[in-house]
C-alpha cells in the first residue's frame, strides 16, 4: 500500500527512497534556498498522500541532514534545523511556546540536534573507514551524547524549574512508563496556569504534592518517584488535569462576574 508514495510527482532534483515504513527524501540543489523549497514541496506532497491514505507522519522521528562543503551554509542550516527541532519538542511535550528550548527538549525527551548530528557524523566516519557500526558502538555514542547534554543542562540558565524536577536526563528519557500531556507539562515547565493557580489559592509546592500522592515528597524527588512508580505518575497526571479544570472553572466564574 506504500508504493504510491514512491510514485509522487516531486520537484526537479528530488527523489524519495522507501524501506518498510521508513522513507527518505533526497534533494540536490545549488543553494540552501532552492534545497529548502524543494524539500518543503516534497514533504507537503508526502503529507498529502499520507492524509489521503489515512496515515500520519511521525514528525518527532523525522530528521534532516545537509551535505555541503560550505561551512557558512551548514551553520545557517543548523540554526534552522535547531528551530525546527525546538518546534517538534514543543509539540511532543504539548508545551506552551514560552517554554525555553532547553526545557522543551528535556520534557519531550529529544536529544539536541547538534548531538544527533555528531552521532551521525561518527557513524559516517566508520562507514568511510570500512568498519562495521555495531550496536555497542551506537549505544556508546548515545551515552556520550547524553553525557554532553547533561553537562549543558546542568550549566544552562534556562528552565531551572524544570531542572529542579528533572535533574537526571538519562533516568527521564530511559523511563519505562508515563507520557507527558498538556496538563503535566505545565507542572514540569512551570509555564501556564498551574503556578498561577498555586499562587492564587496560596498553596506551597509540598501541599499539592501531598494532595496528589497522599504522602510527603519534595519537588526534587517528584519525577524520580513518577518514573519509578506508574501509579505515582498517573496520580500526578490526574491531579494536574483536575487542577486545570478547577482553574478554568474559577476563571469562567470570574469573567462572568466582571461581565
Secondary structure, DSSP 4 states (H G I P E B T S, - for coil): --HHHHT----TTEEEEEETTEEEEEE--SSHHHHHHHHHHHHHHHHHHHHHTT----GGG-------S-HHHHHHHHHHHHHHHHHHHHHHHT--TTS-HHHHHHHHTPPPHHHHHHHHHHHHHHHHTT----HHHHHHHHHHHHHHHHHHHHH-SS-HHHHHH---HHHHHT-SS----HHHHHHHH--SHHHHHHHHTT--HHHHHHHHHSS---HHHHHHHHHH-HHHHHHHHHHHHHHHHHHHHHHHHHHHHH-
